[in-house]
Every structure is written in C-alpha cells, then in structure tokens.
Amino acid sequence: MPNSTEIHGGWDEFKGKLKQRYAELTDDDLTYEEGKEDEMWGRLEQKLGKAKKELLSLFQ
C-alpha cells in the first residue's frame, strides 16, 4: 500500500498533467482536501464537461 508521500507525489504529477492538457484549470479547481474528493471531481467534471472516469483514463 502506498504511503501518504507517494500518494501526494502521484497527485502532484496527475495535477500537473491535467493543467498542461486543460489550461483553463486553476489551482483552486485542483485543490484536494481530504474528505472532499467528490466536490473536487464535481468541479472538474462541470468545468471540463468530462466524467471522472474519462479524465482518469487520459493518464493511464
């Protein structure tokens, strides 16, 4: 199981890729707060018009 440092590093990498691909995203759009993942994904889905599954598949 990955530790919190590995998870955080993976999120930073994924966040960077999203910002490169979707220039309209801001740091606020990509702010991850523990327990509020659904809110973040909702913001991304609304702003980009893409489902969470579709966004995740872009970088696998």
PDBQT receptor file of N, H, CA, C and O in Angstrom, charges set to zero:
ATOM      1  N   MET A   1       0.848  -1.169   0.000  1.00  0.00    +0.000 N 
ATOM      2  CA  MET A   1       0.000   0.000   0.000  1.00  0.00    +0.000 C 
ATOM      3  C   MET A   1       0.900   1.241   0.000  1.00  0.00    +0.000 C 
ATOM      4  O   MET A   1       1.849   1.312   0.781  1.00  0.00    +0.000 OA
ATOM      5  N   PRO A   2       0.611   2.220  -0.870  1.00  0.00    +0.000 N 
ATOM      6  CA  PRO A   2       1.447   3.420  -0.915  1.00  0.00    +0.000 C 
ATOM      7  C   PRO A   2       1.271   4.263   0.342  1.00  0.00    +0.000 C 
ATOM      8  O   PRO A   2       0.197   4.298   0.942  1.00  0.00    +0.000 OA
ATOM      9  N   ASN A   3       2.350   4.940   0.724  1.00  0.00    +0.000 N 
ATOM     10  H   ASN A   3       3.222   4.911   0.236  1.00  0.00    +0.000 HD
ATOM     11  CA  ASN A   3       2.256   5.824   1.883  1.00  0.00    +0.000 C 
ATOM     12  C   ASN A   3       1.773   7.206   1.428  1.00  0.00    +0.000 C 
ATOM     13  O   ASN A   3       1.626   7.456   0.231  1.00  0.00    +0.000 OA
ATOM     14  N   SER A   4       1.530   8.099   2.390  1.00  0.00    +0.000 N 
ATOM     15  H   SER A   4       1.649   7.896   3.362  1.00  0.00    +0.000 HD
ATOM     16  CA  SER A   4       0.953   9.405   2.052  1.00  0.00    +0.000 C 
ATOM     17  C   SER A   4       1.878  10.238   1.158  1.00  0.00    +0.000 C 
ATOM     18  O   SER A   4       1.396  11.016   0.335  1.00  0.00    +0.000 OA
ATOM     19  N   THR A   5       3.184  10.086   1.304  1.00  0.00    +0.000 N 
ATOM     20  H   THR A   5       3.576   9.454   1.972  1.00  0.00    +0.000 HD
ATOM     21  CA  THR A   5       4.123  10.816   0.453  1.00  0.00    +0.000 C 
ATOM     22  C   THR A   5       4.013  10.353  -0.996  1.00  0.00    +0.000 C 
ATOM     23  O   THR A   5       4.033  11.169  -1.917  1.00  0.00    +0.000 OA
ATOM     24  N   GLU A   6       3.895   9.041  -1.195  1.00  0.00    +0.000 N 
ATOM     25  H   GLU A   6       3.878   8.377  -0.447  1.00  0.00    +0.000 HD
ATOM     26  CA  GLU A   6       3.748   8.505  -2.549  1.00  0.00    +0.000 C 
ATOM     27  C   GLU A   6       2.429   8.950  -3.168  1.00  0.00    +0.000 C 
ATOM     28  O   GLU A   6       2.381   9.298  -4.348  1.00  0.00    +0.000 OA
ATOM     29  N   ILE A   7       1.365   8.941  -2.381  1.00  0.00    +0.000 N 
ATOM     30  H   ILE A   7       1.404   8.658  -1.423  1.00  0.00    +0.000 HD
ATOM     31  CA  ILE A   7       0.058   9.373  -2.889  1.00  0.00    +0.000 C 
ATOM     32  C   ILE A   7       0.116  10.851  -3.261  1.00  0.00    +0.000 C 
ATOM     33  O   ILE A   7      -0.364  11.248  -4.322  1.00  0.00    +0.000 OA
ATOM     34  N   HIS A   8       0.703  11.659  -2.389  1.00  0.00    +0.000 N 
ATOM     35  H   HIS A   8       1.093  11.336  -1.527  1.00  0.00    +0.000 HD
ATOM     36  CA  HIS A   8       0.802  13.090  -2.641  1.00  0.00    +0.000 C 
ATOM     37  C   HIS A   8       1.624  13.345  -3.908  1.00  0.00    +0.000 C 
ATOM     38  O   HIS A   8       1.239  14.176  -4.731  1.00  0.00    +0.000 OA
ATOM     39  N   GLY A   9       2.739  12.650  -4.074  1.00  0.00    +0.000 N 
ATOM     40  H   GLY A   9       3.052  11.975  -3.406  1.00  0.00    +0.000 HD
ATOM     41  CA  GLY A   9       3.578  12.802  -5.264  1.00  0.00    +0.000 C 
ATOM     42  C   GLY A   9       2.838  12.407  -6.519  1.00  0.00    +0.000 C 
ATOM     43  O   GLY A   9       2.964  13.069  -7.549  1.00  0.00    +0.000 OA
ATOM     44  N   GLY A  10       2.062  11.330  -6.450  1.00  0.00    +0.000 N 
ATOM     45  H   GLY A  10       1.960  10.792  -5.613  1.00  0.00    +0.000 HD
ATOM     46  CA  GLY A  10       1.268  10.896  -7.597  1.00  0.00    +0.000 C 
ATOM     47  C   GLY A  10       0.204  11.911  -7.954  1.00  0.00    +0.000 C 
ATOM     48  O   GLY A  10      -0.053  12.162  -9.131  1.00  0.00    +0.000 OA
ATOM     49  N   TRP A  11      -0.421  12.498  -6.935  1.00  0.00    +0.000 N 
ATOM     50  H   TRP A  11      -0.212  12.294  -5.978  1.00  0.00    +0.000 HD
ATOM     51  CA  TRP A  11      -1.445  13.517  -7.189  1.00  0.00    +0.000 C 
ATOM     52  C   TRP A  11      -0.809  14.744  -7.835  1.00  0.00    +0.000 C 
ATOM     53  O   TRP A  11      -1.377  15.309  -8.770  1.00  0.00    +0.000 OA
ATOM     54  N   ASP A  12       0.365  15.166  -7.352  1.00  0.00    +0.000 N 
ATOM     55  H   ASP A  12       0.826  14.706  -6.593  1.00  0.00    +0.000 HD
ATOM     56  CA  ASP A  12       1.032  16.328  -7.937  1.00  0.00    +0.000 C 
ATOM     57  C   ASP A  12       1.346  16.093  -9.411  1.00  0.00    +0.000 C 
ATOM     58  O   ASP A  12       1.189  16.993 -10.235  1.00  0.00    +0.000 OA
ATOM     59  N   GLU A  13       1.785  14.894  -9.736  1.00  0.00    +0.000 N 
ATOM     60  H   GLU A  13       1.913  14.163  -9.066  1.00  0.00    +0.000 HD
ATOM     61  CA  GLU A  13       2.090  14.559 -11.127  1.00  0.00    +0.000 C 
ATOM     62  C   GLU A  13       0.818  14.592 -11.975  1.00  0.00    +0.000 C 
ATOM     63  O   GLU A  13       0.812  15.168 -13.063  1.00  0.00    +0.000 OA
ATOM     64  N   PHE A  14      -0.250  13.980 -11.485  1.00  0.00    +0.000 N 
ATOM     65  H   PHE A  14      -0.245  13.512 -10.601  1.00  0.00    +0.000 HD
ATOM     66  CA  PHE A  14      -1.521  13.946 -12.203  1.00  0.00    +0.000 C 
ATOM     67  C   PHE A  14      -2.071  15.363 -12.374  1.00  0.00    +0.000 C 
ATOM     68  O   PHE A  14      -2.559  15.717 -13.447  1.00  0.00    +0.000 OA
ATOM     69  N   LYS A  15      -1.992  16.168 -11.318  1.00  0.00    +0.000 N 
ATOM     70  H   LYS A  15      -1.595  15.880 -10.446  1.00  0.00    +0.000 HD
ATOM     71  CA  LYS A  15      -2.471  17.549 -11.352  1.00  0.00    +0.000 C 
ATOM     72  C   LYS A  15      -1.703  18.339 -12.417  1.00  0.00    +0.000 C 
ATOM     73  O   LYS A  15      -2.301  19.110 -13.168  1.00  0.00    +0.000 OA
ATOM     74  N   GLY A  16      -0.389  18.152 -12.484  1.00  0.00    +0.000 N 
ATOM     75  H   GLY A  16       0.098  17.526 -11.874  1.00  0.00    +0.000 HD
ATOM     76  CA  GLY A  16       0.423  18.832 -13.495  1.00  0.00    +0.000 C 
ATOM     77  C   GLY A  16       0.016  18.456 -14.903  1.00  0.00    +0.000 C 
ATOM     78  O   GLY A  16      -0.043  19.310 -15.788  1.00  0.00    +0.000 OA
ATOM     79  N   LYS A  17      -0.263  17.187 -15.112  1.00  0.00    +0.000 N 
ATOM     80  H   LYS A  17      -0.215  16.493 -14.394  1.00  0.00    +0.000 HD
ATOM     81  CA  LYS A  17      -0.689  16.733 -16.439  1.00  0.00    +0.000 C 
ATOM     82  C   LYS A  17      -2.039  17.323 -16.816  1.00  0.00    +0.000 C 
ATOM     83  O   LYS A  17      -2.251  17.718 -17.962  1.00  0.00    +0.000 OA
ATOM     84  N   LEU A  18      -2.957  17.382 -15.845  1.00  0.00    +0.000 N 
ATOM     85  H   LEU A  18      -2.785  17.061 -14.914  1.00  0.00    +0.000 HD
ATOM     86  CA  LEU A  18      -4.260  17.991 -16.122  1.00  0.00    +0.000 C 
ATOM     87  C   LEU A  18      -4.108  19.462 -16.496  1.00  0.00    +0.000 C 
ATOM     88  O   LEU A  18      -4.748  19.933 -17.436  1.00  0.00    +0.000 OA
ATOM     89  N   LYS A  19      -3.268  20.187 -15.766  1.00  0.00    +0.000 N 
ATOM     90  H   LYS A  19      -2.748  19.805 -15.003  1.00  0.00    +0.000 HD
ATOM     91  CA  LYS A  19      -3.078  21.606 -16.047  1.00  0.00    +0.000 C 
ATOM     92  C   LYS A  19      -2.416  21.826 -17.404  1.00  0.00    +0.000 C 
ATOM     93  O   LYS A  19      -2.699  22.822 -18.070  1.00  0.00    +0.000 OA
ATOM     94  N   GLN A  20      -1.544  20.918 -17.824  1.00  0.00    +0.000 N 
ATOM     95  H   GLN A  20      -1.314  20.109 -17.284  1.00  0.00    +0.000 HD
ATOM     96  CA  GLN A  20      -0.926  21.030 -19.144  1.00  0.00    +0.000 C 
ATOM     97  C   GLN A  20      -1.965  20.808 -20.242  1.00  0.00    +0.000 C 
ATOM     98  O   GLN A  20      -1.974  21.509 -21.255  1.00  0.00    +0.000 OA
ATOM     99  N   ARG A  21      -2.823  19.840 -20.031  1.00  0.00    +0.000 N 
ATOM    100  H   ARG A  21      -2.816  19.271 -19.209  1.00  0.00    +0.000 HD
ATOM    101  CA  ARG A  21      -3.812  19.488 -21.053  1.00  0.00    +0.000 C 
ATOM    102  C   ARG A  21      -4.988  20.459 -21.076  1.00  0.00    +0.000 C 
ATOM    103  O   ARG A  21      -5.537  20.746 -22.140  1.00  0.00    +0.000 OA
ATOM    104  N   TYR A  22      -5.371  20.959 -19.921  1.00  0.00    +0.000 N 
ATOM    105  H   TYR A  22      -4.925  20.725 -19.057  1.00  0.00    +0.000 HD
ATOM    106  CA  TYR A  22      -6.518  21.854 -19.802  1.00  0.00    +0.000 C 
ATOM    107  C   TYR A  22      -6.049  23.157 -19.156  1.00  0.00    +0.000 C 
ATOM    108  O   TYR A  22      -6.094  23.304 -17.934  1.00  0.00    +0.000 OA
ATOM    109  N   ALA A  23      -5.605  24.088 -19.971  1.00  0.00    +0.000 N 
ATOM    110  H   ALA A  23      -5.568  23.969 -20.963  1.00  0.00    +0.000 HD
ATOM    111  CA  ALA A  23      -5.025  25.339 -19.481  1.00  0.00    +0.000 C 
ATOM    112  C   ALA A  23      -6.003  26.167 -18.664  1.00  0.00    +0.000 C 
ATOM    113  O   ALA A  23      -5.583  27.012 -17.874  1.00  0.00    +0.000 OA
ATOM    114  N   GLU A  24      -7.285  25.942 -18.836  1.00  0.00    +0.000 N 
ATOM    115  H   GLU A  24      -7.626  25.255 -19.478  1.00  0.00    +0.000 HD
ATOM    116  CA  GLU A  24      -8.278  26.729 -18.103  1.00  0.00    +0.000 C 
ATOM    117  C   GLU A  24      -8.408  26.332 -16.635  1.00  0.00    +0.000 C 
ATOM    118  O   GLU A  24      -9.077  27.025 -15.869  1.00  0.00    +0.000 OA
ATOM    119  N   LEU A  25      -7.781  25.232 -16.233  1.00  0.00    +0.000 N 
ATOM    120  H   LEU A  25      -7.237  24.669 -16.856  1.00  0.00    +0.000 HD
ATOM    121  CA  LEU A  25      -7.849  24.804 -14.841  1.00  0.00    +0.000 C 
ATOM    122  C   LEU A  25      -6.971  25.684 -13.958  1.00  0.00    +0.000 C 
ATOM    123  O   LEU A  25      -5.873  26.086 -14.344  1.00  0.00    +0.000 OA
ATOM    124  N   THR A  26      -7.473  25.967 -12.788  1.00  0.00    +0.000 N 
ATOM    125  H   THR A  26      -8.365  25.640 -12.474  1.00  0.00    +0.000 HD
ATOM    126  CA  THR A  26      -6.720  26.763 -11.814  1.00  0.00    +0.000 C 
ATOM    127  C   THR A  26      -6.301  25.867 -10.652  1.00  0.00    +0.000 C 
ATOM    128  O   THR A  26      -6.759  24.730 -10.539  1.00  0.00    +0.000 OA
ATOM    129  N   ASP A  27      -5.437  26.381  -9.800  1.00  0.00    +0.000 N 
ATOM    130  H   ASP A  27      -5.065  27.305  -9.893  1.00  0.00    +0.000 HD
ATOM    131  CA  ASP A  27      -5.047  25.639  -8.605  1.00  0.00    +0.000 C 
ATOM    132  C   ASP A  27      -6.264  25.378  -7.726  1.00  0.00    +0.000 C 
ATOM    133  O   ASP A  27      -6.366  24.323  -7.100  1.00  0.00    +0.000 OA
ATOM    134  N   ASP A  28      -7.188  26.337  -7.677  1.00  0.00    +0.000 N 
ATOM    135  H   ASP A  28      -7.106  27.194  -8.185  1.00  0.00    +0.000 HD
ATOM    136  CA  ASP A  28      -8.407  26.146  -6.883  1.00  0.00    +0.000 C 
ATOM    137  C   ASP A  28      -9.239  24.981  -7.409  1.00  0.00    +0.000 C 
ATOM    138  O   ASP A  28      -9.824  24.233  -6.626  1.00  0.00    +0.000 OA
ATOM    139  N   ASP A  29      -9.295  24.821  -8.738  1.00  0.00    +0.000 N 
ATOM    140  H   ASP A  29      -8.820  25.428  -9.375  1.00  0.00    +0.000 HD
ATOM    141  CA  ASP A  29     -10.043  23.702  -9.325  1.00  0.00    +0.000 C 
ATOM    142  C   ASP A  29      -9.456  22.370  -8.892  1.00  0.00    +0.000 C 
ATOM    143  O   ASP A  29     -10.181  21.386  -8.744  1.00  0.00    +0.000 OA
ATOM    144  N   LEU A  30      -8.161  22.335  -8.690  1.00  0.00    +0.000 N 
ATOM    145  H   LEU A  30      -7.572  23.135  -8.810  1.00  0.00    +0.000 HD
ATOM    146  CA  LEU A  30      -7.451  21.088  -8.415  1.00  0.00    +0.000 C 
ATOM    147  C   LEU A  30      -7.057  20.921  -6.955  1.00  0.00    +0.000 C 
ATOM    148  O   LEU A  30      -6.240  20.063  -6.623  1.00  0.00    +0.000 OA
ATOM    149  N   THR A  31      -7.635  21.739  -6.086  1.00  0.00    +0.000 N 
ATOM    150  H   THR A  31      -8.299  22.437  -6.356  1.00  0.00    +0.000 HD
ATOM    151  CA  THR A  31      -7.331  21.628  -4.667  1.00  0.00    +0.000 C 
ATOM    152  C   THR A  31      -7.959  20.363  -4.113  1.00  0.00    +0.000 C 
ATOM    153  O   THR A  31      -9.170  20.163  -4.195  1.00  0.00    +0.000 OA
ATOM    154  N   TYR A  32      -7.119  19.520  -3.551  1.00  0.00    +0.000 N 
ATOM    155  H   TYR A  32      -6.134  19.683  -3.484  1.00  0.00    +0.000 HD
ATOM    156  CA  TYR A  32      -7.591  18.273  -2.951  1.00  0.00    +0.000 C 
ATOM    157  C   TYR A  32      -7.641  18.453  -1.447  1.00  0.00    +0.000 C 
ATOM    158  O   TYR A  32      -6.637  18.773  -0.811  1.00  0.00    +0.000 OA
ATOM    159  N   GLU A  33      -8.808  18.248  -0.894  1.00  0.00    +0.000 N 
ATOM    160  H   GLU A  33      -9.624  17.988  -1.411  1.00  0.00    +0.000 HD
ATOM    161  CA  GLU A  33      -8.969  18.268   0.561  1.00  0.00    +0.000 C 
ATOM    162  C   GLU A  33      -9.516  16.916   0.975  1.00  0.00    +0.000 C 
ATOM    163  O   GLU A  33     -10.501  16.429   0.420  1.00  0.00    +0.000 OA
ATOM    164  N   GLU A  34      -8.870  16.327   1.947  1.00  0.00    +0.000 N 
ATOM    165  H   GLU A  34      -8.069  16.722   2.398  1.00  0.00    +0.000 HD
ATOM    166  CA  GLU A  34      -9.307  15.023   2.435  1.00  0.00    +0.000 C 
ATOM    167  C   GLU A  34     -10.790  15.067   2.804  1.00  0.00    +0.000 C 
ATOM    168  O   GLU A  34     -11.244  15.965   3.514  1.00  0.00    +0.000 OA
ATOM    169  N   GLY A  35     -11.523  14.092   2.311  1.00  0.00    +0.000 N 
ATOM    170  H   GLY A  35     -11.155  13.363   1.733  1.00  0.00    +0.000 HD
ATOM    171  CA  GLY A  35     -12.951  14.011   2.582  1.00  0.00    +0.000 C 
ATOM    172  C   GLY A  35     -13.808  14.814   1.620  1.00  0.00    +0.000 C 
ATOM    173  O   GLY A  35     -15.035  14.750   1.685  1.00  0.00    +0.000 OA
ATOM    174  N   LYS A  36     -13.176  15.572   0.724  1.00  0.00    +0.000 N 
ATOM    175  H   LYS A  36     -12.178  15.624   0.672  1.00  0.00    +0.000 HD
ATOM    176  CA  LYS A  36     -13.935  16.394  -0.219  1.00  0.00    +0.000 C 
ATOM    177  C   LYS A  36     -13.588  16.061  -1.667  1.00  0.00    +0.000 C 
ATOM    178  O   LYS A  36     -13.668  16.913  -2.551  1.00  0.00    +0.000 OA
ATOM    179  N   GLU A  37     -13.204  14.818  -1.889  1.00  0.00    +0.000 N 
ATOM    180  H   GLU A  37     -13.139  14.126  -1.171  1.00  0.00    +0.000 HD
ATOM    181  CA  GLU A  37     -12.843  14.391  -3.242  1.00  0.00    +0.000 C 
ATOM    182  C   GLU A  37     -13.988  14.590  -4.220  1.00  0.00    +0.000 C 
ATOM    183  O   GLU A  37     -13.784  15.056  -5.341  1.00  0.00    +0.000 OA
ATOM    184  N   ASP A  38     -15.199  14.235  -3.791  1.00  0.00    +0.000 N 
ATOM    185  H   ASP A  38     -15.366  13.856  -2.880  1.00  0.00    +0.000 HD
ATOM    186  CA  ASP A  38     -16.351  14.341  -4.690  1.00  0.00    +0.000 C 
ATOM    187  C   ASP A  38     -16.576  15.778  -5.144  1.00  0.00    +0.000 C 
ATOM    188  O   ASP A  38     -16.937  16.018  -6.296  1.00  0.00    +0.000 OA
ATOM    189  N   GLU A  39     -16.365  16.728  -4.248  1.00  0.00    +0.000 N 
ATOM    190  H   GLU A  39     -16.072  16.533  -3.312  1.00  0.00    +0.000 HD
ATOM    191  CA  GLU A  39     -16.519  18.140  -4.620  1.00  0.00    +0.000 C 
ATOM    192  C   GLU A  39     -15.504  18.528  -5.692  1.00  0.00    +0.000 C 
ATOM    193  O   GLU A  39     -15.842  19.211  -6.659  1.00  0.00    +0.000 OA
ATOM    194  N   MET A  40     -14.263  18.091  -5.514  1.00  0.00    +0.000 N 
ATOM    195  H   MET A  40     -13.988  17.536  -4.728  1.00  0.00    +0.000 HD
ATOM    196  CA  MET A  40     -13.224  18.413  -6.482  1.00  0.00    +0.000 C 
ATOM    197  C   MET A  40     -13.552  17.806  -7.846  1.00  0.00    +0.000 C 
ATOM    198  O   MET A  40     -13.472  18.485  -8.869  1.00  0.00    +0.000 OA
ATOM    199  N   TRP A  41     -13.922  16.515  -7.851  1.00  0.00    +0.000 N 
ATOM    200  H   TRP A  41     -13.987  15.964  -7.019  1.00  0.00    +0.000 HD
ATOM    201  CA  TRP A  41     -14.246  15.864  -9.121  1.00  0.00    +0.000 C 
ATOM    202  C   TRP A  41     -15.465  16.518  -9.763  1.00  0.00    +0.000 C 
ATOM    203  O   TRP A  41     -15.534  16.636 -10.987  1.00  0.00    +0.000 OA
ATOM    204  N   GLY A  42     -16.420  16.942  -8.949  1.00  0.00    +0.000 N 
ATOM    205  H   GLY A  42     -16.364  16.846  -7.955  1.00  0.00    +0.000 HD
ATOM    206  CA  GLY A  42     -17.588  17.644  -9.476  1.00  0.00    +0.000 C 
ATOM    207  C   GLY A  42     -17.200  18.943 -10.168  1.00  0.00    +0.000 C 
ATOM    208  O   GLY A  42     -17.715  19.261 -11.240  1.00  0.00    +0.000 OA
ATOM    209  N   ARG A  43     -16.281  19.700  -9.546  1.00  0.00    +0.000 N 
ATOM    210  H   ARG A  43     -15.863  19.442  -8.675  1.00  0.00    +0.000 HD
ATOM    211  CA  ARG A  43     -15.795  20.945 -10.163  1.00  0.00    +0.000 C 
ATOM    212  C   ARG A  43     -15.133  20.656 -11.498  1.00  0.00    +0.000 C 
ATOM    213  O   ARG A  43     -15.377  21.349 -12.485  1.00  0.00    +0.000 OA
ATOM    214  N   LEU A  44     -14.286  19.617 -11.525  1.00  0.00    +0.000 N 
ATOM    215  H   LEU A  44     -14.087  19.054 -10.723  1.00  0.00    +0.000 HD
ATOM    216  CA  LEU A  44     -13.585  19.283 -12.765  1.00  0.00    +0.000 C 
ATOM    217  C   LEU A  44     -14.561  18.819 -13.843  1.00  0.00    +0.000 C 
ATOM    218  O   LEU A  44     -14.456  19.234 -14.997  1.00  0.00    +0.000 OA
ATOM    219  N   GLU A  45     -15.499  17.969 -13.475  1.00  0.00    +0.000 N 
ATOM    220  H   GLU A  45     -15.584  17.632 -12.537  1.00  0.00    +0.000 HD
ATOM    221  CA  GLU A  45     -16.477  17.484 -14.441  1.00  0.00    +0.000 C 
ATOM    222  C   GLU A  45     -17.289  18.639 -15.027  1.00  0.00    +0.000 C 
ATOM    223  O   GLU A  45     -17.533  18.685 -16.232  1.00  0.00    +0.000 OA
ATOM    224  N   GLN A  46     -17.700  19.556 -14.177  1.00  0.00    +0.000 N 
ATOM    225  H   GLN A  46     -17.502  19.518 -13.198  1.00  0.00    +0.000 HD
ATOM    226  CA  GLN A  46     -18.500  20.687 -14.631  1.00  0.00    +0.000 C 
ATOM    227  C   GLN A  46     -17.684  21.620 -15.529  1.00  0.00    +0.000 C 
ATOM    228  O   GLN A  46     -18.163  22.041 -16.582  1.00  0.00    +0.000 OA
ATOM    229  N   LYS A  47     -16.484  21.936 -15.130  1.00  0.00    +0.000 N 
ATOM    230  H   LYS A  47     -16.094  21.594 -14.275  1.00  0.00    +0.000 HD
ATOM    231  CA  LYS A  47     -15.656  22.879 -15.878  1.00  0.00    +0.000 C 
ATOM    232  C   LYS A  47     -15.208  22.310 -17.219  1.00  0.00    +0.000 C 
ATOM    233  O   LYS A  47     -15.158  23.029 -18.217  1.00  0.00    +0.000 OA
ATOM    234  N   LEU A  48     -14.880  21.009 -17.241  1.00  0.00    +0.000 N 
ATOM    235  H   LEU A  48     -14.921  20.425 -16.430  1.00  0.00    +0.000 HD
ATOM    236  CA  LEU A  48     -14.331  20.410 -18.456  1.00  0.00    +0.000 C 
ATOM    237  C   LEU A  48     -15.365  19.663 -19.292  1.00  0.00    +0.000 C 
ATOM    238  O   LEU A  48     -15.111  19.344 -20.454  1.00  0.00    +0.000 OA
ATOM    239  N   GLY A  49     -16.519  19.385 -18.714  1.00  0.00    +0.000 N 
ATOM    240  H   GLY A  49     -16.726  19.644 -17.771  1.00  0.00    +0.000 HD
ATOM    241  CA  GLY A  49     -17.545  18.639 -19.444  1.00  0.00    +0.000 C 
ATOM    242  C   GLY A  49     -17.150  17.189 -19.683  1.00  0.00    +0.000 C 
ATOM    243  O   GLY A  49     -17.574  16.577 -20.664  1.00  0.00    +0.000 OA
ATOM    244  N   LYS A  50     -16.342  16.645 -18.790  1.00  0.00    +0.000 N 
ATOM    245  H   LYS A  50     -15.998  17.143 -17.993  1.00  0.00    +0.000 HD
ATOM    246  CA  LYS A  50     -15.885  15.257 -18.898  1.00  0.00    +0.000 C 
ATOM    247  C   LYS A  50     -16.109  14.556 -17.564  1.00  0.00    +0.000 C 
ATOM    248  O   LYS A  50     -16.017  15.174 -16.503  1.00  0.00    +0.000 OA
ATOM    249  N   ALA A  51     -16.403  13.270 -17.627  1.00  0.00    +0.000 N 
ATOM    250  H   ALA A  51     -16.478  12.767 -18.488  1.00  0.00    +0.000 HD
ATOM    251  CA  ALA A  51     -16.621  12.473 -16.423  1.00  0.00    +0.000 C 
ATOM    252  C   ALA A  51     -15.280  12.126 -15.774  1.00  0.00    +0.000 C 
ATOM    253  O   ALA A  51     -14.241  12.099 -16.435  1.00  0.00    +0.000 OA
ATOM    254  N   LYS A  52     -15.326  11.863 -14.480  1.00  0.00    +0.000 N 
ATOM    255  H   LYS A  52     -16.170  11.885 -13.943  1.00  0.00    +0.000 HD
ATOM    256  CA  LYS A  52     -14.124  11.486 -13.719  1.00  0.00    +0.000 C 
ATOM    257  C   LYS A  52     -13.419  10.313 -14.392  1.00  0.00    +0.000 C 
ATOM    258  O   LYS A  52     -12.200  10.332 -14.559  1.00  0.00    +0.000 OA
ATOM    259  N   LYS A  53     -14.175   9.307 -14.773  1.00  0.00    +0.000 N 
ATOM    260  H   LYS A  53     -15.166   9.293 -14.637  1.00  0.00    +0.000 HD
ATOM    261  CA  LYS A  53     -13.594   8.117 -15.403  1.00  0.00    +0.000 C 
ATOM    262  C   LYS A  53     -12.843   8.499 -16.682  1.00  0.00    +0.000 C 
ATOM    263  O   LYS A  53     -11.756   7.984 -16.946  1.00  0.00    +0.000 OA
ATOM    264  N   GLU A  54     -13.421   9.391 -17.463  1.00  0.00    +0.000 N 
ATOM    265  H   GLU A  54     -14.304   9.809 -17.248  1.00  0.00    +0.000 HD
ATOM    266  CA  GLU A  54     -12.792   9.831 -18.702  1.00  0.00    +0.000 C 
ATOM    267  C   GLU A  54     -11.501  10.601 -18.419  1.00  0.00    +0.000 C 
ATOM    268  O   GLU A  54     -10.500  10.411 -19.110  1.00  0.00    +0.000 OA
ATOM    269  N   LEU A  55     -11.523  11.462 -17.412  1.00  0.00    +0.000 N 
ATOM    270  H   LEU A  55     -12.336  11.617 -16.851  1.00  0.00    +0.000 HD
ATOM    271  CA  LEU A  55     -10.319  12.216 -17.051  1.00  0.00    +0.000 C 
ATOM    272  C   LEU A  55      -9.211  11.294 -16.566  1.00  0.00    +0.000 C 
ATOM    273  O   LEU A  55      -8.054  11.447 -16.956  1.00  0.00    +0.000 OA
ATOM    274  N   LEU A  56      -9.566  10.341 -15.719  1.00  0.00    +0.000 N 
ATOM    275  H   LEU A  56     -10.506  10.216 -15.403  1.00  0.00    +0.000 HD
ATOM    276  CA  LEU A  56      -8.556   9.397 -15.221  1.00  0.00    +0.000 C 
ATOM    277  C   LEU A  56      -7.966   8.549 -16.331  1.00  0.00    +0.000 C 
ATOM    278  O   LEU A  56      -6.781   8.219 -16.297  1.00  0.00    +0.000 OA
ATOM    279  N   SER A  57      -8.776   8.193 -17.312  1.00  0.00    +0.000 N 
ATOM    280  H   SER A  57      -9.739   8.461 -17.340  1.00  0.00    +0.000 HD
ATOM    281  CA  SER A  57      -8.285   7.335 -18.401  1.00  0.00    +0.000 C 
ATOM    282  C   SER A  57      -7.301   8.055 -19.307  1.00  0.00    +0.000 C 
ATOM    283  O   SER A  57      -6.539   7.403 -20.020  1.00  0.00    +0.000 OA
ATOM    284  N   LEU A  58      -7.296   9.364 -19.298  1.00  0.00    +0.000 N 
ATOM    285  H   LEU A  58      -7.915   9.894 -18.718  1.00  0.00    +0.000 HD
ATOM    286  CA  LEU A  58      -6.373  10.118 -20.131  1.00  0.00    +0.000 C 
ATOM    287  C   LEU A  58      -4.918   9.900 -19.741  1.00  0.00    +0.000 C 
ATOM    288  O   LEU A  58      -4.016  10.077 -20.560  1.00  0.00    +0.000 OA
ATOM    289  N   PHE A  59      -4.696   9.519 -18.496  1.00  0.00    +0.000 N 
ATOM    290  H   PHE A  59      -5.429   9.375 -17.831  1.00  0.00    +0.000 HD
ATOM    291  CA  PHE A  59      -3.333   9.467 -17.988  1.00  0.00    +0.000 C 
ATOM    292  C   PHE A  59      -2.913   8.092 -17.491  1.00  0.00    +0.000 C 
ATOM    293  O   PHE A  59      -1.994   7.972 -16.681  1.00  0.00    +0.000 OA
ATOM    294  N   GLN A  60      -3.580   7.069 -17.972  1.00  0.00    +0.000 N 
ATOM    295  H   GLN A  60      -4.327   7.166 -18.630  1.00  0.00    +0.000 HD
ATOM    296  CA  GLN A  60      -3.199   5.705 -17.565  1.00  0.00    +0.000 C 
ATOM    297  C   GLN A  60      -2.351   5.064 -18.616  1.00  0.00    +0.000 C 
ATOM    298  O   GLN A  60      -1.932   3.918 -18.457  1.00  0.00    +0.000 OA
TER     299      GLN A  60
